[in-house]
Amino acid sequence: MNEITPTPAERAEKLKGLGSSRKRVEDVRFTQGKGNYVDDIKLPGMLFGDFVRSPYAHARVVSIDAEAAKQVPGVVAVLTAADLAPLGLHWMPTLAGDKQMVLADGKVLFQGQEVAFVVATDRYAAADAVELVEVDYEELPVVTDPFKALEPDAPVLREDIADQKEGAHGARRHHNHIFTWEQGDREATEKVLAEADVVAEEMIYYHRTHPCPLETCGCVASMDKVNGKLTVWGTFQAPHAVRTVASLISGIAEHNIRIISPDIGGGFGNKVGVYPGYICSIVASIVTGKPVKWVEDRMENLMATAFARDYWMQGKIAATKDGRITGLWCHVTADHGGFDACADPTKFPAGFFNICTGSYDIPVAWLAVDGVYTNKAPGGVAYRCSFRVTEAAYLIERMIEVLAIKLGIDAAELRRKNFIRKDQFPYRSALGWEYDSGDYHTAWDKALAAVGYEDLRAEQADRVESFRRGETRKLMGVGLTFFTEIVGAGPVKNCDILGLGMFDSCEIRIHPTGSAIARLGTISQGQGHATTFAQILASEIGIPADNITIEEGDTDTAPYGLGTYGSRSTPVAGAATAMAGRKIRAKAQMIAAYLLEVHDDDVEWDVDRFVVKGAPERFKAMAEIAFAAYNQAIPGIEPGLEAVSYYDPPNMTYPFGAYVCVVDVDVDTGQVDIRRFYALDDCGTRINPMIIEGQVHGGLTEALAIAMGQEIAYDELGNVKTGTLMDFFVPTAWETPHYETDWTTTPSPHHPIGAKGVGESPNVGGVPCFSNAVNDAFRAFGHVHAHMPHDHWRVWKIAHDLGLHG
Amino acid sequence: MIPGAFEYHRPETLGEATGLLSQLGDSARVLAGGHSLIPMMKLRMAAPEHLIDLAAIADLRGIAVGDDIRIGAMVTQAELIAHDGLAAACPLLREAALQIADPQVRYVGTVGGNVANGDPGNDMPGLMQCLGARYSLAGPGGTREVAARDFYISAYETARADDEILTGILVPHPAPGTGYAYEKQKRKIGDYATAAAAVTIGRNGASVAMTNLADRPIWSEAAGKALAAGDAAGAVAAALAEIDPGDDNRGPAEFKRHVAGVMLRRAIDRARARMG
């Protein structure tokens, strides 16, 4: 060995493996405008589809006259439910076990519902023809309030199932009722509540909002009548699941369907579901024999594709007078809109909302969720969160604040007092989850020290005094949140979507010269998989990340997987990647031992090579081993160096975090200035710190949007009031505050590399943190809770109702 | 979000443009920056058969600071912001223009389009009323001037005849030492005002106008008089008596009325502090 021989640490650094802030390989094309999105796909002879949509939220469709539309030059066809019915495609199954109209079958149930599909040679002709389709509607009474929907004389929304007493998730007790999902021990919880020193109670509404990916939903369907193959390019977060579902509902054999997710301009849950546009495009391509493109516009996206949240959560939390929480009771009225199209694992109609005991050691709890039909758009997707986890975190983190006020205890101290202790992990929660690992006290202390928590409270108290003396019109709020996420669905034993187990997969091929390609069942929509999965592999197999191609999204080439949402890619597909890498390494070890003429057990792994034990100068690097795998006849070993892993995780992972937000609230205008935001995330092993920081910034900004103004609001006639980006709040750089990020590292004990997932944590923790800060600003004046979004007028109203305007 | 079919015209002289407009009548609309008209066309709430684009008419461009300040109708907000002579002569214009939309919009959006369209959400109409500006209109019968304070009738309804084109804006020089301020509350960058107030105070008197608080901009003569007399509270009360805000996603009328008072009070305080 001489002095220029790199040390193991230097060799490891060159790999750009785990822990490297390697730049995103995707950004070379994205920053040059050279991404290839669905709308960039242009095929010869391609036709364009466009929808006639209902202007009414509830109406009978008396007749549809498409004659004038068909006369528009360029129009090829106008499809209605009557055309789809012979194929059995006028309705489609939803991910939640319900069914949904593809095109209006006799009535419409929400504004913007698809009524007819115009197919034309260009977009302009299609749009002109849409205007000319004459639909005769007979308006019906509209219900947008889920509580009114359950009144005995409420209008019947779903006439198709009005008499059906059993739904996909058990008994239905009313014609607009979908399911009741109950978890925990009601009797024991209510006993605790009845006997408790203190019970805090609050109705907490998490308003309806909507993901807002840069690219809206769309697809290009191309039926090749010569070879019988259907290819669909689309904005799919789960391409393999789409292929299977498409096969099941169309009757086309699965090997004849190829689903391709090209570059996707963000998903955030919006692109998990199956939409009528996909079905209509496929049918139109089959009918015309030509490729058909459908891409929705922004208003259609906001109005008709999947919404998020819309949970009315009634919470009761019991505690001893010194602040030990003794029980949690929660009832949710869940507004699902006109069809139950929630994207949740099949056995979880309210997702993982039963994580609502949060980060606290709560001995007993009960939860019931009632799903309700209303005249609103269907959906209920996990908008940058795991299934209904942001709702759960919002409930518990608001309830902790409400309880702290009732007890007169500092909210930081109340949390600290009730955290699950480090020595309690793995921890079994009262609502049935097994938390894998955590060290909440350490994270909390670090966060409070970083922001100077006690000084903030002293400053806040001073501010209240100044306000009372008339020296300022601004109040100060300190928002606290400690959240626990549940991500990485998930174990096949309890997680499936339409019967498809939620494992994921990775297939690796090492090339003879020592570079590699890995294909996965997931699909990146901005998460940077091509960067981070290569890093996992680099550390496992000693090939530099720069020499590893990551490919996803083409069902003809990628191994089967359930896709990317719910922060499942790293916990599940990332684990599959590591496990497949270990299979490669195991074979490489045998090849290395053969080349070094020693027994397999006499070599050991060292960063990027196998070395002979006790003789580090005798080694074979991965590149040499790869070459040998393809060029030497090794007795007893097949040529080649490839591996596949299908990973079924033994448990979910439980990322957590401690957030603090400081705001100044102008009581006269309702404007909230976010002075400081500190976010500590513990996502287990950190793969790429730069990407983690970017994920946290993005998630916090979406949280800011939701907490401070973003909503899908309806008037009493079911008209969408926030259907454009003028009224639907998407923050720009101007509205976005500076974020301070921090971390602790508590690896997952069951994940091969200890990673937990991070992309959604900032939304789960961010929303309650912003909301708690706003509510906290008014605490000194007797205020307890106000619903989000905290836009100017609603914040102004808190001040007004407290008499702060004189 | 795709407009209906239309014919596109791009005249190079004002005469050609007014000629086209009289010839084509109701079926034509004049296009400046297009930030109001084109979204309406994409929503098919407006469906003109002919669009007369004013972009190639050199006479409609340029800012001249002489006895009056003359701003061509096709001057963009960005050009207005970047013009040093204008910023020195009438700094309120620049202050307000910087609060309109975002840089991308301001590179295309024009001052003429902003004042001519009659959208009560636009910022420039109230501002021009505050400054006592006059609008030049050209039609088949020649040209005329209309005071900004007389121009706005109701939402999208103005004193401009259908066959007239607004060609420029004449702004009198504020008296030396005039204090000024434009205060605007909005939900986010790019939004119309929840409430906004333009104020000038100088040796020749005071002027107060409010934006997006009625179906047209509100210039309050009484508020200006009270303010000139040193009665800020009276000015606020007078202006609030003349506005008539409606409920929308920005909030109910009660809230807007309150914020209008806050914005005006802040504008008055800032304008006073700037008096020379």
HADDOCK unambig.tbl for C-alpha pairs under 7 A between the chains (distance, minus, plus):
assign (segid A and resid 124 and name CA) (segid B and resid 2 and name CA) 6.59 0.50 0.50
assign (segid A and resid 127 and name CA) (segid B and resid 2 and name CA) 6.39 0.50 0.50
assign (segid A and resid 128 and name CA) (segid B and resid 4 and name CA) 6.47 0.50 0.50
assign (segid A and resid 297 and name CA) (segid B and resid 1 and name CA) 6.67 0.50 0.50
assign (segid A and resid 669 and name CA) (segid B and resid 259 and name CA) 5.77 0.50 0.50
assign (segid A and resid 726 and name CA) (segid B and resid 191 and name CA) 6.46 0.50 0.50
assign (segid A and resid 727 and name CA) (segid B and resid 249 and name CA) 6.89 0.50 0.50
assign (segid A and resid 735 and name CA) (segid B and resid 188 and name CA) 6.78 0.50 0.50
assign (segid A and resid 793 and name CA) (segid B and resid 250 and name CA) 6.92 0.50 0.50
assign (segid A and resid 793 and name CA) (segid B and resid 251 and name CA) 5.42 0.50 0.50
assign (segid A and resid 793 and name CA) (segid B and resid 255 and name CA) 6.41 0.50 0.50
